[in-house]
Amino acid sequence: MLVSFESLSPNSRIWIYQSSRVLTPEEQSILQSETEAFLIEWTAHGQTLRAGMRIEFDQFLIIGVNEDVNEASGCSIDKCVAFIRQMGKSLNTDFLDRSLIAYRLDGKMHIMDFKDFKNSLSKDEISQRAEIFNNAVHTKKEFDKEWIQPVETSWLGKYHVKK
């Protein structure tokens, strides 16, 4: 069952899929309609999942499930990952590459391989003002409060050179 993302409870489970590149408005429209169609039919053990989605910064697909109603099962999560993989192929992007770090600096989005990002931080080539996207958040409450973090206070902050 498709619901608005905003109506999901704070305890709702969240998955963040980061595209390996910025999506065009047309691609975002396709992604939105295809994801909504998937969520309308998404079930776990025959039970309808109350799920919502949104696209952020032209690059992130966020899916949430209100598990107070029905919990997502391993099989249902596998179906979602297969759907995401197929959407990536269809849109010629990768939503499942966890080695890419997305960050924002002065309002501009950037993506970098983790190793390159870590090296750039250690050489002070990325400003402490940069904000990273913590795609490992698990709940809507965490998403709302902890998804976007300053580099210096994030888990990546340990790699930043201290002056």
NUMAR-373970 format. One record per residue (C-alpha): x, z, y. Coordinates in Angstrom, 2 decimals. Layout:
<pts>
xx,zz,yy
X,Z,Y
...
</pts>
This chain:
<pts>
xx,zz,yy
0.00,0.00,0.00
1.46,-1.07,3.30
1.33,1.52,6.08
3.01,1.62,9.47
6.56,2.93,9.33
5.78,5.35,12.13
2.98,6.96,10.09
5.31,7.90,7.22
5.88,11.65,6.86
9.28,13.10,7.82
9.94,13.74,4.11
9.42,10.08,3.20
12.28,8.50,1.29
14.23,5.84,3.19
16.39,2.90,2.15
18.39,0.98,4.74
19.50,-2.56,3.99
22.05,-3.91,6.46
22.40,-7.67,6.78
25.93,-9.01,6.79
25.05,-10.84,10.00
22.51,-10.84,12.81
19.22,-12.45,11.78
17.53,-15.06,13.95
14.01,-14.36,15.20
12.68,-16.91,12.67
14.57,-15.18,9.83
13.26,-11.81,10.97
9.72,-13.17,10.90
10.22,-14.42,7.33
11.79,-11.13,6.30
8.93,-9.17,7.87
6.16,-11.16,6.21
7.86,-11.31,2.80
8.66,-7.59,2.84
5.13,-6.68,3.87
3.77,-8.80,1.02
6.13,-7.04,-1.41
5.18,-3.57,-0.15
1.45,-4.30,-0.46
1.96,-4.86,-4.21
4.76,-2.30,-4.81
3.93,0.26,-7.50
5.61,2.92,-9.62
4.21,3.44,-13.12
1.04,1.63,-12.07
0.54,3.86,-9.02
0.44,2.33,-5.56
3.32,3.35,-3.29
2.51,4.15,0.32
5.33,2.23,2.00
6.27,1.02,5.45
9.06,-1.09,6.90
10.71,-2.13,10.11
13.56,-4.32,11.26
16.05,-2.80,13.70
18.76,-4.35,15.88
18.11,-7.79,14.34
20.17,-6.68,11.36
18.67,-3.75,9.46
15.68,-3.68,7.12
14.41,-0.13,6.72
11.92,0.64,3.96
10.25,4.02,3.58
7.99,5.49,0.90
5.78,8.53,1.38
6.65,10.37,-1.83
4.16,13.12,-1.00
1.61,10.61,-2.34
3.49,8.86,-5.20
7.20,8.92,-5.98
9.25,5.78,-6.32
10.59,5.49,-9.89
13.84,3.97,-11.09
11.99,0.83,-12.17
10.20,0.51,-8.83
13.49,0.94,-6.95
15.06,-1.71,-9.18
12.20,-4.06,-8.25
12.85,-3.41,-4.58
16.58,-4.07,-4.95
15.82,-7.32,-6.81
13.48,-8.29,-3.96
16.18,-7.48,-1.37
18.76,-9.48,-3.34
16.38,-12.46,-3.44
15.68,-12.18,0.30
19.42,-12.17,0.93
19.83,-15.38,-1.05
16.84,-16.93,0.69
18.17,-16.02,4.15
21.84,-16.70,3.32
22.95,-13.13,4.04
23.93,-10.06,2.06
21.82,-6.92,2.39
23.68,-5.02,-0.34
27.33,-5.10,0.78
28.07,-1.41,1.38
31.66,-2.16,2.42
30.49,-3.34,5.85
30.31,-0.85,8.72
27.92,-1.62,11.57
28.67,-0.13,14.95
27.45,-0.48,18.50
29.63,-0.34,21.57
28.35,-0.79,25.10
25.04,-2.08,23.72
26.66,-4.79,21.59
26.45,-4.82,17.78
29.53,-5.33,15.61
30.15,-5.46,11.86
33.47,-4.85,10.22
34.80,-4.32,6.73
35.37,-0.60,6.04
39.14,-0.95,5.56
39.52,-2.89,8.81
37.25,-0.41,10.61
39.29,2.55,9.32
42.55,0.87,10.40
41.12,0.04,13.83
40.05,3.66,14.29
43.46,4.97,13.29
45.09,2.65,15.85
42.57,3.66,18.55
41.30,0.07,18.77
37.68,1.23,18.58
36.47,3.50,21.36
35.22,6.99,20.67
32.09,5.86,22.56
31.22,3.57,19.66
28.19,4.54,17.58
27.98,3.92,13.85
24.90,3.45,11.69
24.74,5.97,8.86
22.90,3.93,6.24
23.18,6.80,3.74
20.34,8.83,5.28
17.67,9.62,2.67
14.56,10.72,4.56
12.65,9.56,7.61
13.53,12.84,9.31
17.25,12.13,8.74
16.74,8.53,9.85
15.12,9.64,13.10
17.86,12.17,13.89
21.04,11.04,12.14
21.00,7.29,11.62
22.91,6.46,14.80
25.92,8.70,15.35
28.93,8.76,17.66
32.03,7.76,15.69
33.78,11.01,16.59
31.08,13.19,14.97
30.36,10.91,12.02
31.99,10.94,8.60
34.29,8.20,9.94
35.53,10.40,12.77
38.32,11.76,10.59
40.00,8.36,10.79
40.00,8.23,14.59
43.31,8.93,16.25
43.14,12.11,18.34
44.75,11.92,21.77
</pts>
